[in-house]
Each structure stands twice: as C-alpha cells, then as structure tokens.
Amino acid sequence: MQTMKYESYTIEIVQDEDAGNPREEFDNMGEILYVSNRYTLGDRQATKEEIDKITRDKNELWLPVYAYIHSGTRINTTGFSCPWDSGQCGIIHMSKKAAVHEYGVKYATKDVCAKALKYMRGEIETLDQYLNGDVHGYRVIDEHGEELDSCWGFYGYQYCQDEALESAKWHYEHTYHQAEIFEEVECG
C-alpha cells in the first residue's frame, strides 16, 4: 500500500487482489492467439500454421506478441532483449472488416488500421498489467478517518494514482464549497 496526501485527505493506493482478467471481463477488439502448451498467454491456443495463415491474409490486422518468462510473465508487442527467456509467443489480430465495423466507417483506411493496431497494443499492455499484478484500487480518507470514496480495478498504477487524486480534489472542493454556501446563508 502507498499513501499520499492531498490537503487534509489521505489517499491510499492498494494492489487489487481480486482484479478480473481483462480478456474475460472486457469487450476486446483483438484476439490473442498463442502457441505455448505450458502457459496461457492470450485468448486461445493456436497452431503455428493457423497463425501463419492469419499473418499472410491481407484482410487481417495483426501484431506479434512476445513473452518474457522468468520469475513471472511479461508480454508486449515489441520484444525483449533477453534471448534465452523470451521470444514471440503468438499474435493479436482482428479483421479489417471488424475494424471498419468497430469504428463505424465504410472503409479500412490507413487511419482506421492505425487506430485498430494502437488499440490492440493497449489490449496487450492491459493483459501484461494483469499478469504482473499492476491492478490497483484507492481509498480517499478525510482528516477524521472517514472514507469518502473508493474505487478498484485500475490497470496501471499511474492511472489509479491520477484518478485517486482527482477524487480527492473533487471531495475537497465540494466540501469547502458547501461550507462557504452554508456560511453565506447563515450570515445573509
């Protein structure tokens, strides 16, 4: 747990130990195929032939997925520097037709394809955060020890920290704004 202060409030950021698997909990655009029979590294296991067929299909958008497995599992779309414990484990893909449908356009333009690829990179980042316990929640506590707000399921520490700070700011401004209104009414 990490704590920080905002004015008179304490913000606690805690690892979310009950985080949901983003491949099961979220609507994902891409499908992650992997070849490992020892590790679950995506949505479903596939053969190398199936993956090769997808990567040759001009109607598919895809990115390689790499894994680094050593005292934990990391995944990304750019690769790792360790030649012994890392390598390509599969792909994330979606059809251009699905991208067109998802973005509500008529054609798979370069811009649409770029957006879809960026989104799929984000899906891999989110799965990597889940695999590494980088999912958090926060609590905002006032100077009297009363919990004002809490929220869980933030994939990425910085995202959680930013949202917690926004919550504390909102509560601080709301509380002191209400106090000023009350004083004006009593004095008026």
GROMACS elastic network, one bead per residue, 0.5 to 0.9 nm:
[ bonds ]
;  ai    aj funct       b0    kb
    1    12     6  0.66254   500
    1    13     6  0.56110   500
    1    15     6  0.69540   500
    2    11     6  0.81716   500
    2    12     6  0.57483   500
    2    13     6  0.52252   500
    2    14     6  0.66743   500
    3    10     6  0.67050   500
    3    11     6  0.54339   500
    3    13     6  0.62440   500
    3    14     6  0.88227   500
    4     9     6  0.84899   500
    4    10     6  0.58965   500
    4    11     6  0.52095   500
    4    12     6  0.66956   500
    4    13     6  0.84011   500
    5     8     6  0.69600   500
    5     9     6  0.56879   500
    5    11     6  0.59498   500
    5    12     6  0.88734   500
    5   165     6  0.89740   500
    6     9     6  0.51791   500
    6    10     6  0.64400   500
    6    11     6  0.73724   500
    6   165     6  0.73655   500
    6   168     6  0.66822   500
    6   169     6  0.74233   500
    6   172     6  0.85786   500
    7    10     6  0.82818   500
    7   168     6  0.86879   500
    7   169     6  0.86162   500
    7   172     6  0.77742   500
    8   141     6  0.88954   500
    8   142     6  0.65424   500
    8   143     6  0.56767   500
    8   172     6  0.83735   500
    9   140     6  0.66756   500
    9   141     6  0.55948   500
    9   143     6  0.58445   500
    9   145     6  0.89872   500
    9   168     6  0.69187   500
    9   172     6  0.80247   500
   10   139     6  0.81140   500
   10   140     6  0.58815   500
   10   141     6  0.51457   500
   10   142     6  0.64152   500
   10   143     6  0.75302   500
   10   145     6  0.87397   500
   10   168     6  0.83742   500
   11   138     6  0.68287   500
   11   139     6  0.57129   500
   11   141     6  0.63418   500
   11   142     6  0.89039   500
   11   161     6  0.87708   500
   11   164     6  0.68740   500
   11   165     6  0.75668   500
   11   168     6  0.75156   500
   12   137     6  0.82649   500
   12   138     6  0.54145   500
   12   139     6  0.51504   500
   12   140     6  0.65826   500
   12   141     6  0.80250   500
   12   164     6  0.84122   500
   13   136     6  0.66752   500
   13   137     6  0.57485   500
   13   139     6  0.66783   500
   13   157     6  0.84177   500
   13   160     6  0.74966   500
   13   161     6  0.70814   500
   13   164     6  0.79850   500
   14    17     6  0.87581   500
   14   135     6  0.86383   500
   14   136     6  0.54826   500
   14   137     6  0.53515   500
   14   138     6  0.60874   500
   14   139     6  0.83405   500
   14   152     6  0.88166   500
   15    18     6  0.89144   500
   15    19     6  0.89723   500
   15   133     6  0.71549   500
   15   134     6  0.71475   500
   15   135     6  0.59009   500
   15   137     6  0.62605   500
   15   138     6  0.87139   500
   15   152     6  0.88796   500
   15   157     6  0.86947   500
   16    19     6  0.55853   500
   16   133     6  0.76747   500
   16   134     6  0.81785   500
   16   135     6  0.53995   500
   16   137     6  0.56642   500
   16   152     6  0.65593   500
   16   153     6  0.65027   500
   16   154     6  0.81272   500
   17   133     6  0.76865   500
   17   135     6  0.78642   500
   17   136     6  0.80580   500
   18   153     6  0.83912   500
   19    22     6  0.86049   500
   19   130     6  0.75993   500
   19   133     6  0.84785   500
   19   135     6  0.66266   500
   19   136     6  0.81539   500
   19   152     6  0.80996   500
   19   153     6  0.59074   500
   19   154     6  0.86659   500
   19   155     6  0.88418   500
   20    23     6  0.85607   500
   20    24     6  0.74159   500
   20    25     6  0.60577   500
   20    26     6  0.89589   500
   20   130     6  0.80548   500
   20   153     6  0.77338   500
   21    24     6  0.54086   500
   21    25     6  0.58911   500
   21    26     6  0.81939   500
   21   127     6  0.75676   500
   21   130     6  0.66711   500
   21   131     6  0.85486   500
   22    26     6  0.53070   500
   22    27     6  0.83568   500
   22    28     6  0.83232   500
   22   123     6  0.82615   500
   22   126     6  0.70554   500
   22   127     6  0.62866   500
   22   130     6  0.73310   500
   23    26     6  0.60699   500
   23    27     6  0.77208   500
   23    28     6  0.69436   500
   23    31     6  0.89647   500
   23    32     6  0.89987   500
   23    42     6  0.75506   500
   23    43     6  0.67883   500
   23   123     6  0.84818   500
   23   127     6  0.72767   500
   24    27     6  0.79444   500
   24    28     6  0.88112   500
   24    43     6  0.86822   500
   28    31     6  0.74229   500
   28   120     6  0.83901   500
   28   123     6  0.73223   500
   29    93     6  0.84337   500
   29    94     6  0.68358   500
   29    98     6  0.79935   500
   29    99     6  0.79737   500
   29   102     6  0.79618   500
   29   116     6  0.80216   500
   29   119     6  0.78094   500
   29   120     6  0.70721   500
   29   123     6  0.83800   500
   30    62     6  0.84758   500
   30    92     6  0.58340   500
   30    93     6  0.51243   500
   30    94     6  0.50516   500
   30    95     6  0.86496   500
   30   116     6  0.85463   500
   30   117     6  0.89966   500
   30   119     6  0.83772   500
   30   120     6  0.58801   500
   30   123     6  0.76878   500
   31    42     6  0.77537   500
   31    43     6  0.62618   500
   31    44     6  0.81771   500
   31    91     6  0.81263   500
   31    92     6  0.53439   500
   31    93     6  0.54338   500
   31    94     6  0.64948   500
   31   120     6  0.87681   500
   32    41     6  0.77969   500
   32    43     6  0.50607   500
   32    44     6  0.67537   500
   32    45     6  0.86298   500
   32    65     6  0.81382   500
   32    90     6  0.72298   500
   32    91     6  0.57382   500
   32    93     6  0.66251   500
   32   124     6  0.85501   500
   33    41     6  0.78531   500
   33    42     6  0.59296   500
   33    43     6  0.60701   500
   33    44     6  0.53395   500
   33    45     6  0.56767   500
   33    46     6  0.57607   500
   33    47     6  0.87157   500
   33    51     6  0.74398   500
   33    65     6  0.87131   500
   33    89     6  0.83486   500
   33    90     6  0.54207   500
   33    91     6  0.54467   500
   33    92     6  0.62223   500
   33    93     6  0.80548   500
   34    37     6  0.86694   500
   34    39     6  0.89554   500
   34    40     6  0.77440   500
   34    41     6  0.60512   500
   34    42     6  0.62099   500
   34    43     6  0.78002   500
   34    44     6  0.64620   500
   34    46     6  0.57588   500
   34    47     6  0.79646   500
   34    48     6  0.86669   500
   34    51     6  0.84747   500
   34    65     6  0.82177   500
   34    88     6  0.89262   500
   34    89     6  0.54708   500
   34    91     6  0.66246   500
   34    92     6  0.87129   500
   35    39     6  0.89553   500
   35    41     6  0.85015   500
   35    44     6  0.86554   500
   35    45     6  0.55255   500
   35    46     6  0.54844   500
   35    47     6  0.60307   500
   35    48     6  0.67149   500
   35    51     6  0.87931   500
   35    89     6  0.59727   500
   35    90     6  0.60039   500
   36    39     6  0.57273   500
   36    40     6  0.71960   500
   36    41     6  0.75259   500
   36    45     6  0.70343   500
   36    46     6  0.85604   500
   36    89     6  0.66925   500
   36    90     6  0.83799   500
   37    40     6  0.76316   500
   37    45     6  0.75483   500
   40    43     6  0.78566   500
   40    44     6  0.77322   500
   40    45     6  0.77557   500
   41    44     6  0.79803   500
   41    45     6  0.82747   500
   41    67     6  0.80474   500
   41    73     6  0.89560   500
   41    75     6  0.81874   500
   41    89     6  0.76591   500
   41    90     6  0.82744   500
   41   127     6  0.89897   500
   42    45     6  0.76606   500
   42    90     6  0.84881   500
   42    91     6  0.89200   500
   42    92     6  0.84705   500
   42   124     6  0.89516   500
   42   127     6  0.82728   500
   45    90     6  0.88465   500
   46    49     6  0.81820   500
   46    50     6  0.63199   500
   46    51     6  0.69129   500
   46    90     6  0.83399   500
   47    50     6  0.51921   500
   47    51     6  0.64408   500
   47    52     6  0.86256   500
   48    51     6  0.50962   500
   48    52     6  0.60067   500
   48    53     6  0.85457   500
   48    90     6  0.83877   500
   49    52     6  0.50012   500
   49    53     6  0.61238   500
   49    54     6  0.87197   500
   50    53     6  0.51616   500
   50    54     6  0.64472   500
   50    55     6  0.88219   500
   51    54     6  0.51893   500
   51    55     6  0.62506   500
   51    56     6  0.87427   500
   51    90     6  0.73684   500
   51    91     6  0.72568   500
   52    55     6  0.51461   500
   52    56     6  0.62720   500
   52    57     6  0.87357   500
   53    56     6  0.53266   500
   53    57     6  0.63467   500
   54    57     6  0.51817   500
   54    58     6  0.84620   500
   54    59     6  0.86908   500
   54    60     6  0.65008   500
   54    61     6  0.86005   500
   54    62     6  0.80077   500
   54    93     6  0.79773   500
   55    58     6  0.79317   500
   55    60     6  0.71197   500
   55    61     6  0.79965   500
   55    62     6  0.67769   500
   55    63     6  0.87135   500
   55    91     6  0.86271   500
   55    93     6  0.86197   500
   56    59     6  0.88658   500
   56    60     6  0.81436   500
   57    60     6  0.55863   500
   57    61     6  0.85719   500
   58    61     6  0.78704   500
   58    96     6  0.87090   500
   59    94     6  0.88866   500
   59    95     6  0.58650   500
   59    96     6  0.55144   500
   59    97     6  0.75318   500
   60    93     6  0.67883   500
   60    94     6  0.58618   500
   60    96     6  0.55718   500
   60    97     6  0.83741   500
   61    92     6  0.84262   500
   61    93     6  0.55032   500
   61    94     6  0.54163   500
   61    95     6  0.57678   500
   61    96     6  0.62027   500
   61    99     6  0.86966   500
   61   113     6  0.72268   500
   61   116     6  0.78878   500
   61   117     6  0.70946   500
   62    91     6  0.65346   500
   62    92     6  0.55368   500
   62    94     6  0.65158   500
   62    95     6  0.84020   500
   62   117     6  0.71986   500
   62   120     6  0.83872   500
   63    77     6  0.64644   500
   63    78     6  0.89790   500
   63    90     6  0.87953   500
   63    91     6  0.55689   500
   63    92     6  0.54648   500
   63    93     6  0.65272   500
   63   117     6  0.73474   500
   63   120     6  0.79062   500
   63   121     6  0.78966   500
   64    76     6  0.83295   500
   64    77     6  0.55044   500
   64    78     6  0.76121   500
   64    79     6  0.85963   500
   64    88     6  0.67186   500
   64    89     6  0.79500   500
   64    90     6  0.61230   500
   64    92     6  0.65210   500
   64    93     6  0.87923   500
   65    75     6  0.67474   500
   65    76     6  0.57332   500
   65    78     6  0.75369   500
   65    79     6  0.76720   500
   65    87     6  0.85441   500
   65    88     6  0.57124   500
   65    89     6  0.58706   500
   65    90     6  0.51284   500
   65    92     6  0.65904   500
   65   124     6  0.79192   500
   66    74     6  0.82346   500
   66    75     6  0.54545   500
   66    76     6  0.54284   500
   66    77     6  0.58976   500
   66    78     6  0.70267   500
   66    79     6  0.53267   500
   66    80     6  0.73909   500
   66    86     6  0.69817   500
   66    87     6  0.53615   500
   66    89     6  0.52675   500
   66    90     6  0.69163   500
   66    91     6  0.81892   500
   67    73     6  0.68262   500
   67    74     6  0.55993   500
   67    76     6  0.67500   500
   67    77     6  0.88670   500
   67    79     6  0.74889   500
   67    80     6  0.77314   500
   67    85     6  0.81875   500
   67    86     6  0.54179   500
   67    87     6  0.57825   500
   67    88     6  0.62683   500
   67    89     6  0.59570   500
   67    90     6  0.87561   500
   68    72     6  0.80263   500
   68    73     6  0.57466   500
   68    74     6  0.50865   500
   68    75     6  0.63157   500
   68    76     6  0.87601   500
   68    79     6  0.83774   500
   68    80     6  0.67656   500
   68    82     6  0.78343   500
   68    84     6  0.89648   500
   68    85     6  0.56183   500
   68    87     6  0.68438   500
   68    88     6  0.89804   500
   69    72     6  0.56913   500
   69    74     6  0.64703   500
   69    75     6  0.86637   500
   69    85     6  0.56165   500
   69    86     6  0.63183   500
   70    73     6  0.65500   500
   70    74     6  0.86419   500
   70    85     6  0.62911   500
   70    86     6  0.85211   500
   72   131     6  0.82080   500
   72   132     6  0.73023   500
   73   128     6  0.79191   500
   73   131     6  0.66452   500
   73   132     6  0.70171   500
   74   128     6  0.58024   500
   74   129     6  0.84741   500
   74   131     6  0.71872   500
   74   132     6  0.71909   500
   75    78     6  0.89729   500
   75    79     6  0.81258   500
   75    80     6  0.88002   500
   75    89     6  0.89005   500
   75   124     6  0.70061   500
   75   125     6  0.75985   500
   75   127     6  0.78592   500
   75   128     6  0.54831   500
   75   131     6  0.86322   500
   76    79     6  0.63316   500
   76    80     6  0.82050   500
   76   121     6  0.77560   500
   76   124     6  0.60753   500
   76   125     6  0.65806   500
   76   128     6  0.72327   500
   77    88     6  0.88177   500
   77    91     6  0.84574   500
   77    92     6  0.88140   500
   77   121     6  0.66635   500
   77   124     6  0.73091   500
   77   125     6  0.86779   500
   79    82     6  0.89658   500
   79    86     6  0.77946   500
   79    87     6  0.69473   500
   79    88     6  0.73629   500
   80    83     6  0.77295   500
   80    85     6  0.89631   500
   80    86     6  0.63419   500
   80    87     6  0.73517   500
   81    86     6  0.78345   500
   82    85     6  0.60603   500
   82    86     6  0.59208   500
   82    87     6  0.84200   500
   83    86     6  0.57983   500
   83    87     6  0.71365   500
   84    87     6  0.81383   500
   86    89     6  0.85356   500
   88    91     6  0.81290   500
   92   120     6  0.69294   500
   92   121     6  0.85216   500
   92   123     6  0.89398   500
   92   124     6  0.81149   500
   93   117     6  0.86029   500
   93   120     6  0.77147   500
   94    97     6  0.82842   500
   94    98     6  0.65206   500
   94    99     6  0.72056   500
   94   116     6  0.83298   500
   94   120     6  0.87136   500
   95    98     6  0.51429   500
   95    99     6  0.64968   500
   95   100     6  0.87704   500
   96   100     6  0.61972   500
   96   101     6  0.86166   500
   96   107     6  0.85927   500
   96   108     6  0.59698   500
   96   112     6  0.87252   500
   96   113     6  0.72362   500
   96   116     6  0.87465   500
   97   100     6  0.51257   500
   97   101     6  0.62805   500
   97   102     6  0.86148   500
   97   107     6  0.82743   500
   97   108     6  0.72902   500
   98   101     6  0.50330   500
   98   102     6  0.59785   500
   98   103     6  0.86048   500
   99   103     6  0.61205   500
   99   104     6  0.83297   500
   99   105     6  0.86218   500
   99   108     6  0.70750   500
   99   112     6  0.69745   500
   99   113     6  0.71349   500
   99   115     6  0.87199   500
   99   116     6  0.62751   500
  100   103     6  0.54363   500
  100   104     6  0.59424   500
  100   105     6  0.53175   500
  100   106     6  0.62608   500
  100   107     6  0.60226   500
  100   108     6  0.56478   500
  100   109     6  0.86751   500
  100   112     6  0.71721   500
  100   113     6  0.86172   500
  101   104     6  0.50922   500
  101   105     6  0.66235   500
  101   106     6  0.79876   500
  102   105     6  0.80511   500
  102   116     6  0.88934   500
  103   112     6  0.73456   500
  103   115     6  0.89735   500
  103   116     6  0.87445   500
  105   108     6  0.77510   500
  105   112     6  0.83562   500
  106   109     6  0.88714   500
  107   112     6  0.80596   500
  108   111     6  0.78853   500
  108   112     6  0.56631   500
  108   113     6  0.61927   500
  109   112     6  0.51523   500
  109   113     6  0.62131   500
  109   114     6  0.85313   500
  110   113     6  0.51163   500
  110   114     6  0.60175   500
  110   115     6  0.85908   500
  111   114     6  0.50635   500
  111   115     6  0.61752   500
  111   116     6  0.86458   500
  112   115     6  0.51496   500
  112   116     6  0.62403   500
  112   117     6  0.86915   500
  113   116     6  0.51108   500
  113   117     6  0.61799   500
  113   118     6  0.85867   500
  114   117     6  0.51507   500
  114   118     6  0.61246   500
  114   119     6  0.85569   500
  115   118     6  0.51056   500
  115   119     6  0.61234   500
  115   120     6  0.86589   500
  116   119     6  0.50326   500
  116   120     6  0.62103   500
  116   121     6  0.86856   500
  117   120     6  0.50790   500
  117   121     6  0.62571   500
  117   122     6  0.86915   500
  118   121     6  0.50902   500
  118   122     6  0.63880   500
  118   123     6  0.88269   500
  119   122     6  0.50243   500
  119   123     6  0.63884   500
  119   124     6  0.88956   500
  120   124     6  0.64366   500
  120   125     6  0.86957   500
  121   124     6  0.51991   500
  121   125     6  0.63178   500
  121   126     6  0.87352   500
  122   126     6  0.61261   500
  122   127     6  0.86016   500
  123   126     6  0.51177   500
  123   127     6  0.62463   500
  123   128     6  0.85892   500
  124   127     6  0.51015   500
  124   128     6  0.60925   500
  124   129     6  0.86073   500
  125   128     6  0.50169   500
  125   129     6  0.62099   500
  125   130     6  0.86971   500
  126   129     6  0.50500   500
  126   130     6  0.62972   500
  126   131     6  0.86897   500
  126   134     6  0.89761   500
  126   155     6  0.62946   500
  126   156     6  0.78446   500
  127   130     6  0.50071   500
  127   131     6  0.61271   500
  127   132     6  0.86272   500
  127   155     6  0.88005   500
  128   131     6  0.50678   500
  128   132     6  0.62329   500
  128   133     6  0.86674   500
  128   134     6  0.82204   500
  129   132     6  0.52300   500
  129   133     6  0.61238   500
  129   135     6  0.65434   500
  129   155     6  0.61396   500
  129   156     6  0.63453   500
  130   133     6  0.52841   500
  130   134     6  0.59019   500
  130   135     6  0.62145   500
  130   155     6  0.69823   500
  130   156     6  0.87349   500
  131   134     6  0.77031   500
  132   135     6  0.82743   500
  133   136     6  0.81758   500
  133   155     6  0.87777   500
  134   154     6  0.83342   500
  134   155     6  0.61204   500
  134   156     6  0.53593   500
  134   157     6  0.63137   500
  135   152     6  0.82202   500
  135   153     6  0.60457   500
  135   154     6  0.53221   500
  135   156     6  0.56867   500
  135   157     6  0.67816   500
  135   160     6  0.83061   500
  136   151     6  0.87914   500
  136   152     6  0.60732   500
  136   153     6  0.58099   500
  136   154     6  0.51257   500
  136   155     6  0.66022   500
  136   156     6  0.70931   500
  136   157     6  0.63375   500
  136   159     6  0.89299   500
  136   160     6  0.62862   500
  136   161     6  0.88690   500
  137   150     6  0.72139   500
  137   151     6  0.54732   500
  137   153     6  0.59401   500
  137   154     6  0.62056   500
  137   157     6  0.88514   500
  137   160     6  0.64884   500
  137   161     6  0.87834   500
  137   164     6  0.85003   500
  138   149     6  0.80495   500
  138   150     6  0.53394   500
  138   151     6  0.55845   500
  138   152     6  0.64180   500
  138   154     6  0.89576   500
  138   160     6  0.69866   500
  138   161     6  0.77802   500
  138   163     6  0.85332   500
  138   164     6  0.60547   500
  139   147     6  0.67546   500
  139   148     6  0.75645   500
  139   149     6  0.57239   500
  139   151     6  0.68615   500
  139   152     6  0.89094   500
  139   164     6  0.73481   500
  140   146     6  0.84574   500
  140   147     6  0.58046   500
  140   148     6  0.55215   500
  140   149     6  0.51942   500
  140   150     6  0.62696   500
  140   164     6  0.71084   500
  140   165     6  0.86111   500
  140   167     6  0.74424   500
  140   168     6  0.61864   500
  140   171     6  0.88533   500
  141   144     6  0.77942   500
  141   145     6  0.56700   500
  141   146     6  0.53967   500
  141   148     6  0.56148   500
  141   149     6  0.73691   500
  141   150     6  0.89677   500
  141   168     6  0.85110   500
  142   145     6  0.54353   500
  142   146     6  0.54394   500
  142   147     6  0.64987   500
  142   148     6  0.67315   500
  143   146     6  0.74288   500
  144   147     6  0.89062   500
  147   150     6  0.75293   500
  148   168     6  0.84846   500
  148   171     6  0.75747   500
  149   164     6  0.87474   500
  149   167     6  0.73383   500
  149   168     6  0.82380   500
  149   171     6  0.86011   500
  150   164     6  0.81841   500
  150   167     6  0.88151   500
  151   154     6  0.82322   500
  151   160     6  0.88386   500
  151   164     6  0.82603   500
  152   160     6  0.83405   500
  153   160     6  0.84231   500
  154   157     6  0.72810   500
  154   158     6  0.89655   500
  154   159     6  0.65078   500
  154   160     6  0.53329   500
  154   163     6  0.88775   500
  155   158     6  0.87917   500
  155   159     6  0.70854   500
  155   160     6  0.74675   500
  156   159     6  0.54663   500
  156   160     6  0.65626   500
  156   161     6  0.88664   500
  157   160     6  0.51985   500
  157   161     6  0.61607   500
  157   162     6  0.86595   500
  158   162     6  0.60742   500
  158   163     6  0.85931   500
  159   162     6  0.52134   500
  159   163     6  0.62651   500
  159   164     6  0.85997   500
  160   163     6  0.52173   500
  160   164     6  0.60417   500
  160   165     6  0.85614   500
  161   164     6  0.51338   500
  161   165     6  0.61703   500
  161   166     6  0.86621   500
  162   165     6  0.52370   500
  162   166     6  0.62974   500
  162   167     6  0.87376   500
  163   166     6  0.50507   500
  163   167     6  0.62008   500
  163   168     6  0.86862   500
  164   167     6  0.50677   500
  164   168     6  0.62462   500
  164   169     6  0.86436   500
  165   168     6  0.50738   500
  165   169     6  0.61397   500
  165   170     6  0.85663   500
  166   169     6  0.50760   500
  166   170     6  0.61222   500
  166   171     6  0.86442   500
  167   170     6  0.51050   500
  167   171     6  0.62049   500
  167   172     6  0.85389   500
  168   171     6  0.51707   500
  168   172     6  0.60343   500
  168   173     6  0.85638   500
  169   172     6  0.50802   500
  169   173     6  0.60706   500
  169   174     6  0.83815   500
  170   173     6  0.52468   500
  170   174     6  0.59060   500
  170   175     6  0.83997   500
  171   174     6  0.50384   500
  171   175     6  0.58656   500
  171   176     6  0.84554   500
  172   175     6  0.52777   500
  172   176     6  0.61863   500
  172   177     6  0.83488   500
  173   176     6  0.53619   500
  173   177     6  0.57778   500
  173   178     6  0.83906   500
  174   177     6  0.51192   500
  174   178     6  0.60335   500
  174   179     6  0.85922   500
  175   178     6  0.52699   500
  175   179     6  0.63374   500
  175   180     6  0.88884   500
  176   180     6  0.62955   500
  176   181     6  0.87412   500
  177   180     6  0.51789   500
  177   181     6  0.63931   500
  177   182     6  0.87252   500
  178   181     6  0.51463   500
  178   182     6  0.62050   500
  178   183     6  0.87134   500
  179   182     6  0.50762   500
  179   183     6  0.62526   500
  179   184     6  0.87234   500
  180   183     6  0.51341   500
  180   184     6  0.62520   500
  180   185     6  0.87306   500
  181   184     6  0.51387   500
  181   185     6  0.62834   500
  181   186     6  0.87790   500
  182   185     6  0.52298   500
  182   186     6  0.63348   500
  182   187     6  0.86793   500
  183   186     6  0.52331   500
  183   187     6  0.60835   500
  183   188     6  0.83577   500
  184   187     6  0.52235   500
  184   188     6  0.57507   500
  185   188     6  0.51788   500
